[in-house]
Amino acid sequence: MEMSKEEFMMLHERLLDRLDRLEHKIESLSTIGGKQMLDNRDMRLLLKDRTLLRWRRSRNLRGFRISGKVYYMAADVHRFLLSEYYRKEEQNRSRKNKNHFHEKEQ
């Protein structure tokens, strides 16, 4: 697939804009007691709004408010996402084992 110079320049500009936005997001990270905090805007880079709201309401992901703004401790987010990942992996493994067992029976 060949790309014209104009298409390349447009793509290049879009990528630079996106990098600028990501850099701004990274700079907006806050700390409290030397620990990194993420706000909702930061979290939206990782998750959909509905997912974030559902996890917060179910108390799976703890957040706290400062001046009306919701924050999450970065370490808590990291731990939670890892636990979700490993939980999903275990579910997938169980399904594969169960399917494999049923295939052997037949």
trRosetta pair geometry for C-beta under 8 A, 3 or more apart (Angstrom, degrees):
i j d omega theta_ij theta_ji phi_ij phi_ji
3 7 4.6 -125 -172 90 91 123
3 8 5.0 114 124 -61 120 87
3 11 7.4 -31 -172 3 149 142
4 7 4.6 96 54 7 79 102
4 8 6.9 -142 95 -5 42 88
5 8 5.6 -55 -149 38 31 115
5 9 6.3 32 153 -20 66 106
6 9 5.8 -54 -147 36 30 110
6 10 6.4 31 153 -19 64 105
7 10 5.7 -53 -148 35 32 111
7 11 6.3 30 154 -16 65 107
8 11 5.8 -57 -148 39 30 110
8 12 6.1 34 152 -23 65 108
9 12 5.4 -50 -143 36 31 117
9 13 6.4 33 155 -19 64 104
10 13 5.8 -54 -150 36 30 110
10 14 6.4 30 152 -19 64 106
11 14 5.6 -53 -148 36 32 112
11 15 6.3 32 154 -18 65 106
12 15 5.9 -57 -151 37 28 111
12 16 6.4 27 153 -17 64 107
13 16 5.7 -54 -146 38 32 111
13 17 6.3 35 154 -21 65 104
14 17 5.7 -53 -149 35 30 113
14 18 6.4 30 153 -18 64 106
15 18 5.7 -54 -147 37 31 111
15 19 6.3 33 153 -19 65 105
16 19 5.6 -53 -147 37 32 113
16 20 6.4 37 152 -22 64 103
17 20 5.6 -53 -151 33 31 113
17 21 6.5 30 152 -18 64 103
18 21 5.7 -52 -150 35 34 111
18 22 6.4 32 153 -16 66 105
19 22 5.7 -54 -145 39 32 110
19 23 6.2 36 154 -22 65 105
20 23 5.6 -53 -147 35 30 113
20 24 6.5 33 152 -20 63 104
21 24 5.6 -53 -152 34 33 113
21 25 6.5 35 149 -21 65 103
22 25 5.4 -50 -149 33 36 114
22 26 6.4 36 152 -19 66 102
22 45 7.7 104 -119 -129 82 139
23 26 5.7 -51 -148 35 32 111
23 27 6.4 32 153 -17 64 106
24 27 5.7 -56 -148 38 31 111
24 28 6.4 33 152 -25 64 107
25 28 5.7 -58 -151 31 31 113
25 29 7.9 56 147 -42 57 79
25 41 7.0 -147 -126 132 93 99
25 42 6.0 137 -174 -108 98 70
25 45 6.0 94 -180 -53 159 144
26 29 6.1 -24 -174 -13 42 111
28 39 7.2 -71 140 27 114 117
28 41 6.9 -28 113 89 153 128
28 42 6.7 -157 92 -66 109 104
29 36 5.6 -20 176 -153 119 103
29 37 7.2 151 -172 66 68 53
29 38 6.7 -31 -124 -93 82 64
29 42 6.7 88 -91 -103 72 148
29 74 7.5 20 -151 -64 118 136
30 36 7.4 125 80 -158 43 53
30 37 4.5 -28 79 61 94 107
30 39 7.2 61 9 -36 117 100
30 71 7.1 -63 61 -128 128 133
31 34 6.0 -4 173 -136 126 14
31 35 6.1 149 -157 70 80 31
31 36 5.6 -43 -98 -94 79 43
31 37 6.4 167 -103 6 22 86
32 35 5.9 -31 67 60 67 87
32 37 5.6 46 -1 -35 102 126
35 73 6.0 -9 145 -146 126 103
35 74 7.2 -168 168 34 80 94
35 75 6.6 -63 -159 -3 113 118
36 73 7.3 107 84 -165 59 58
36 74 3.8 -3 95 6 110 139
36 75 7.4 125 53 -27 90 76
37 71 4.5 -1 179 -176 122 124
37 72 6.8 144 -161 71 69 36
37 73 6.1 -48 -105 -102 67 46
37 74 6.6 -132 -93 -26 14 86
38 42 3.9 -126 -162 92 91 138
38 43 5.6 113 137 -56 120 81
38 71 6.8 143 72 -160 38 69
38 72 5.0 -25 63 63 93 92
38 73 7.8 57 17 152 82 4
38 74 5.4 107 -26 -82 104 78
38 77 6.0 -6 30 -18 140 156
39 42 5.3 102 50 9 59 101
39 43 7.1 -118 108 -4 33 94
39 69 5.9 -24 -138 164 121 115
39 70 6.8 119 -155 83 69 58
39 71 5.4 -44 -94 -100 65 71
39 72 7.8 159 -97 17 18 76
40 43 5.4 -57 -146 38 35 113
40 44 6.4 43 155 -30 67 100
40 52 7.1 115 -140 149 84 154
40 69 7.5 -131 4 -169 103 80
40 70 5.4 65 -48 67 104 104
41 44 5.9 -47 -153 22 30 115
41 45 8.0 40 146 -23 54 92
42 45 6.1 -46 -175 15 42 113
42 46 7.8 20 140 -2 65 104
43 46 5.7 -64 -164 41 49 106
43 47 5.8 -25 163 38 86 106
43 52 5.4 102 137 -117 130 138
43 72 6.4 75 -72 21 126 135
43 77 7.2 -139 -108 -122 97 142
44 47 6.8 -81 -116 66 31 64
44 48 7.9 37 -141 -134 69 18
44 49 6.6 6 -112 -72 101 75
44 52 7.3 -62 -81 -27 62 153
46 77 7.5 112 58 175 170 127
46 81 7.4 -79 179 -92 137 143
47 51 4.6 -124 -178 85 110 121
47 52 4.7 132 103 -57 131 92
47 55 7.8 -60 -166 12 163 137
48 51 4.5 90 59 5 85 106
48 52 7.0 -156 89 -7 43 87
49 52 5.8 -59 -150 37 30 111
49 53 6.2 27 155 -17 66 109
50 53 5.7 -56 -146 39 30 111
50 54 6.1 32 156 -20 66 108
51 54 5.8 -55 -145 37 28 111
51 55 6.3 23 158 -14 64 108
52 55 6.1 -58 -146 39 27 106
52 56 6.2 24 156 -17 63 110
52 61 7.5 -77 -150 72 60 148
53 56 5.8 -58 -145 39 28 109
53 57 6.1 25 159 -16 66 110
54 57 6.0 -57 -143 39 27 108
54 58 6.2 16 161 -10 64 112
55 58 6.0 -60 -141 44 28 104
55 60 4.6 -83 -159 67 78 110
55 61 4.1 36 140 11 114 115
55 80 7.5 100 -177 164 136 142
56 59 7.6 28 175 -78 33 31
56 60 7.9 -80 -63 50 19 72
56 61 5.6 -55 -78 75 58 94
56 62 7.9 105 -133 -120 69 16
56 63 5.4 -15 -128 6 115 122
56 70 7.5 3 -132 -172 153 148
59 62 6.9 23 -161 -82 66 74
60 80 6.6 116 148 -149 86 124
61 72 6.6 -12 164 -126 104 135
61 76 7.1 125 -154 138 71 107
61 77 6.8 45 -149 -105 116 66
61 80 5.2 80 -98 -165 89 173
62 72 7.2 137 91 -130 54 83
62 73 7.8 7 85 19 99 99
62 76 6.0 -74 53 177 94 154
63 70 4.6 21 159 -175 137 103
63 71 6.3 154 -163 74 85 34
63 72 4.9 -54 -104 -76 82 82
64 70 7.3 147 74 -149 23 61
64 71 5.8 -30 65 62 74 87
64 72 7.9 139 17 -88 69 39
65 68 6.2 2 -171 -113 115 13
65 69 6.6 141 -151 66 69 33
65 70 5.7 -38 -91 -91 72 57
65 71 7.5 145 -104 15 22 80
66 69 5.8 -31 68 61 71 88
66 71 6.0 10 11 -3 108 127
72 76 6.1 -125 177 75 88 115
72 77 5.1 83 133 -57 128 110
73 76 4.2 81 70 4 97 109
73 77 7.0 -172 88 -10 49 83
74 77 5.6 -53 -149 36 34 113
74 78 6.2 36 153 -21 66 106
75 78 5.6 -52 -147 36 31 114
75 79 6.3 32 154 -18 64 106
76 79 5.8 -54 -147 38 30 110
76 80 6.1 28 156 -18 65 109
77 80 5.8 -58 -146 39 27 110
77 81 6.2 25 158 -16 65 108
78 81 6.1 -57 -145 38 26 107
78 82 6.3 26 156 -17 62 109
79 82 5.9 -60 -151 38 28 111
79 83 6.3 25 155 -18 65 107
80 83 5.8 -56 -147 37 30 109
80 84 6.3 31 154 -19 65 105
81 84 5.6 -52 -147 36 32 113
81 85 6.3 37 152 -23 64 105
82 85 5.6 -53 -148 34 32 114
82 86 6.4 23 158 -11 66 106
83 86 6.0 -57 -144 42 31 105
83 87 6.1 36 154 -24 65 108
84 87 5.6 -53 -144 36 29 114
84 88 6.3 28 157 -17 64 106
85 88 6.0 -59 -152 37 27 108
85 89 6.3 28 151 -20 64 108
86 89 5.3 -49 -143 36 36 116
86 90 6.3 39 155 -21 65 103
87 90 5.8 -55 -151 35 29 111
87 91 6.6 31 150 -19 63 105
88 91 5.6 -52 -149 35 34 113
88 92 6.3 34 153 -18 66 105
89 92 5.7 -55 -149 37 31 111
89 93 6.3 32 153 -20 65 107
90 93 5.6 -52 -145 36 31 113
90 94 6.3 34 154 -21 64 104
91 94 5.8 -54 -148 35 30 111
91 95 6.4 30 153 -18 64 106
92 95 5.7 -54 -149 36 32 112
92 96 6.3 32 153 -19 65 105
93 96 5.7 -54 -147 36 31 111
93 97 6.3 30 154 -17 65 106
94 97 5.8 -55 -147 38 30 110
94 98 6.2 30 154 -20 65 108
95 98 5.7 -56 -145 38 29 111
95 99 6.2 27 156 -16 65 107
96 99 5.8 -56 -146 39 29 109
96 100 6.1 31 154 -21 65 108
97 100 5.6 -54 -144 37 30 113
97 101 6.3 34 154 -22 64 105
98 101 5.7 -52 -149 33 29 113
98 102 6.5 27 153 -16 63 106
99 102 5.8 -56 -148 38 32 110
99 103 6.4 35 152 -23 65 105
100 103 5.7 -53 -150 33 31 114
100 104 6.7 31 152 -20 63 103
101 104 5.9 -56 -154 32 32 110
101 105 6.7 34 150 -22 64 104
102 105 5.6 -50 -150 30 36 115
102 106 6.8 31 156 -19 65 104
103 106 6.1 -59 -154 33 32 107
